Each structure stands twice: as structure tokens, then as C-alpha cells.
């Protein structure tokens, strides 16, 4: 067992280098994780491009799966553990953010929304100059402190697929934001006899399509500029696709033709492009729902006429990540989905090629 471990460190936006760190020594309420796989998230790309105000240097990476190498004697008492007792050698994943503090204004007044906690730390976004480290997935090992959430990987789910737990949590929560509160039998909220348009067929959009298919939505429409992504969306469960490069009026008429002449019941925006959010308001039918997922960072604004929101009597539901227990839903989805996840994972690189991967 070596005395040092390697990690890919983002020293500043646009700069990544391999560095060695002392092998972490864990306390009795902590875990040392041997990282098996880490996904490259869109937010890692935003971080690299300098779109996020962070304290560098940082070891990025928060979509991960690994094996418990060392288990503190009190870890079961101090961590949130889902899936049964832990042992060294177990495969696990962890949410990027820690447990909510339970003390800040948001925890006290809106405990049902733990993602709003003002005192969370987030793996993959904290400075590697601040102990303990490494606390990002682009490393050989990862230090999990006592406020971590731990989810055991269920038998029958490969690590290759389990590494998708975090983006699958985003996708399944996006679908659940459309579900409730709602009364499907009188036309409110997501239900089986509904139409959903997914704007943007990138990684999150593809998983949203797969999650919609998983829960039995009747009409799933995906739109993107990329023909190959639209082909993949069909494999993931989309019934129809629209070329986002066509004029908007043509796309709006095509969407209406697929939805009884009124437009989709629900539009889920995953592209993260301001004009696409504006278009979501154009697409959705009167009395419908727009779920905004894509804008985790701020790429700027777009001209919107608020009258559209009033005239259409719309529900617009924002989404800031997910509650931690969403990982349980995501793992269930990944284990049982019929989506071709092996085709969905297109590239694999080693730790030393992290910058190339981004």
C-alpha cells in the first residue's frame, strides 16, 4: 500500500495537472473509498471553462462509484447509509453534497428541501488545499467525512452502470417535479396519458427520456441540433424527435401535430441555453408545466414576455439538484431500466487523461 495517492487537480480554469497527496488517514467516523469510475459532468466542463466562482485548486468529480477500502468503526453511527450495513470491500456511491446541517434558515423553515441548506459541502467542488483531501472523484481514493450519504450498489447493477447514479438522480427528479403536486385524472401533473417534450438530448436529456419511458409516459418527444443524439434519444425511449435547427414556427407546428393540436402537456428543458428556456414557454400548451433543469450555471439571459406565462396559466418548476435520497430512486431506475446504457456510455479515459476527457 503506497503512502501517496494521485489525483487530477484543476489548479485554475483551463488548467489540470496530476498531483500526489499523502494517503488519507481516516477517523473512526469516516470512510476511505477506492474510486473505480467517475463520470465527467457538464458542471466539470463549466468549471474548466471558468463559469463557476470556486476556490481553486480543486479535485473535480462527483459522479462516482467505488469500493470501501477502510471503514471507520463509528461510520454507521455518523453517516446516512442506505442499502444495509457496510463492510470493507462493499461497492458504494455517495451524493456530492453532505447531509443538511439542520440549523440554518432553510433547514429550519424548509426541511423538505435539503438542497437549499446553506452549510453543505459538495464533493468535487471544494478546495484541495483544505483538509481532508482528496474530496473529488478524479482521484485514486476519496475521503468521505462523517456527514456523507452512502448508498450501497445493489447486486445485479454493474459499476459501469452505477457510475450513472448522479446524473440519473437529476433525471428522475426532473420527471418527479412534473409528477407532483398533480391530479392526472383532471389533467394536472404528469400521468400515463400525457405528452412530454424534452428540450436537449445531451446526457441529462437522454436520461430524462429514459426515465419518462420507465414510468410509462405515452408520448415522449425529444429535440436537439445533433442527429446522432436524436437517434440515441429514440433508443432511450423517445417516440418522436424534432430537429432543433429547423425554424421555430415549424417546430411548434410539428409539436402541436403530435399533441392533439395544443402542444405538449409538459416541457422539460435540459439544454442549458437561455433561448431554449424561452422556447419551452412557446411549446407548452395552456395550463401545462415547464420544468427547468438545464441552467445550473448562468450563461446569460434572454428576452421573455411574461404575458405568455399569464396567458397560458403555466406552472414553471425550477430544480436545484435533488434531495440525497433521490440516489435510491436513481439506483432502482438504473437496475431496472430497459434503456441501452452500454450504448449511452461512449468514451472511457484513464485518470491521467482527465483533462483530455473534459
Secondary structure, 3 states (H helix, E strand, C coil): CCCEEEEEEEEECCEEEEEEEECCCCCCCCEEEEEEEEECCHHHHHHHHCCCCCCCCECCCCEEEEEEEEECCCHHHHCEEECCCCCCCCEEEECCECCCCCCCHHHHHCCCCHHHCCCCCECCCCECCCCCCCCCCCECEEEECCCCEEEECCCCCCHHHHCCHHHHHHHHHHHHHHHCCCCHHHCCCCCCCCEEEEECCCHHHHHHHHHHHHCCCCEEEEEECCHHHHHHHHHHCCCEEEECCCCHHHHHHHHHHCCCCCCCCEEEECCCCHHHHHHHHHHCCCCCEEEECCCCCCCCCCCCCHHHHHHHCCEEEECCCCCCCHHHHHHHHHHHCCCCHHHHCCCCCCHHHHHHHC
